[in-house]
């Protein structure tokens, strides 16, 4: 969700996901704190899907949380440019 708060760990996940092309391919996120993404929830769902941008490879396991994770408008703009 776009707001005033930021989440550096979410940005790291997004940046790494943009580099993943093939199903089963892995990457290491150094310094990632998953607890910062899941601070106020113990409930979530997952499903297999594709990247939401071309070439839309089917390499993603989406995690749907029961609360939004915040990101600023500036950070969204930076992701769109890269």
C-alpha positions as CSV (number, residue, x, y, z in Angstrom):
1,X,0.0,0.0,0.0
2,X,1.3,3.5,-0.8
3,X,1.8,5.6,2.2
4,X,4.4,7.6,4.2
5,X,6.2,4.6,5.7
6,X,8.9,2.6,3.9
7,X,10.1,-1.0,4.1
8,X,13.6,-1.6,2.9
9,X,13.2,-5.4,3.1
10,X,10.2,-5.3,0.7
11,X,12.3,-3.3,-1.8
12,X,15.0,-5.9,-1.6
13,X,12.5,-8.7,-2.4
14,X,11.1,-6.7,-5.3
15,X,14.6,-6.0,-6.7
16,X,15.6,-9.7,-6.5
17,X,12.3,-10.9,-8.0
18,X,13.0,-8.8,-11.1
19,X,16.1,-10.8,-11.7
20,X,14.4,-14.2,-11.4
21,X,13.4,-15.7,-14.8
22,X,13.1,-19.5,-14.5
23,X,10.9,-21.6,-12.2
24,X,13.1,-23.1,-9.5
25,X,15.8,-20.4,-9.8
26,X,16.9,-19.1,-6.5
27,X,18.7,-16.1,-5.2
28,X,20.1,-15.0,-1.8
29,X,18.8,-11.9,0.0
30,X,21.6,-10.8,2.3
31,X,20.4,-9.0,5.4
32,X,16.7,-9.7,4.8
33,X,14.5,-9.6,7.9
34,X,11.3,-11.5,7.1
35,X,9.9,-10.5,10.4
36,X,9.8,-6.9,9.2
37,X,7.5,-8.0,6.5
38,X,5.4,-10.1,8.8
39,X,5.4,-8.0,12.0
40,X,1.7,-8.0,12.8
41,X,0.4,-11.2,11.2
42,X,0.5,-14.9,11.7
43,X,-1.9,-15.5,8.8
44,X,-1.2,-15.6,5.1
45,X,-2.0,-17.5,1.9
46,X,0.3,-18.5,-1.0
47,X,-0.3,-19.4,-4.6
48,X,1.9,-20.1,-7.6
49,X,1.8,-17.4,-10.3
50,X,3.7,-15.2,-12.7
51,X,5.6,-11.9,-12.6
52,X,3.2,-9.0,-13.1
53,X,5.5,-7.4,-15.7
54,X,6.8,-8.7,-19.1
55,X,7.9,-11.2,-19.8
56,X,5.6,-12.5,-17.1
57,X,7.5,-15.7,-16.3
58,X,5.6,-18.2,-14.1
59,X,8.3,-18.2,-11.4
60,X,6.6,-16.6,-8.4
61,X,5.1,-18.0,-5.2
62,X,2.9,-15.1,-4.1
63,X,2.4,-14.5,-0.4
64,X,-0.8,-12.7,0.5
65,X,-0.8,-11.2,3.9
66,X,-3.8,-10.2,6.0
67,X,-2.5,-6.6,6.3
68,X,-0.8,-4.2,3.9
69,X,2.9,-3.5,3.7
70,X,3.6,0.2,3.2
71,X,5.9,1.7,0.5
72,X,6.3,5.4,-0.4
73,X,5.3,6.9,-3.8
74,X,9.0,7.7,-4.4
75,X,10.0,4.1,-4.0
76,X,7.2,2.9,-6.4
77,X,8.6,5.4,-8.9
78,X,12.1,4.1,-8.5
79,X,11.0,0.5,-9.1
80,X,9.1,1.6,-12.3
81,X,12.3,3.2,-13.7
82,X,14.6,0.3,-13.1
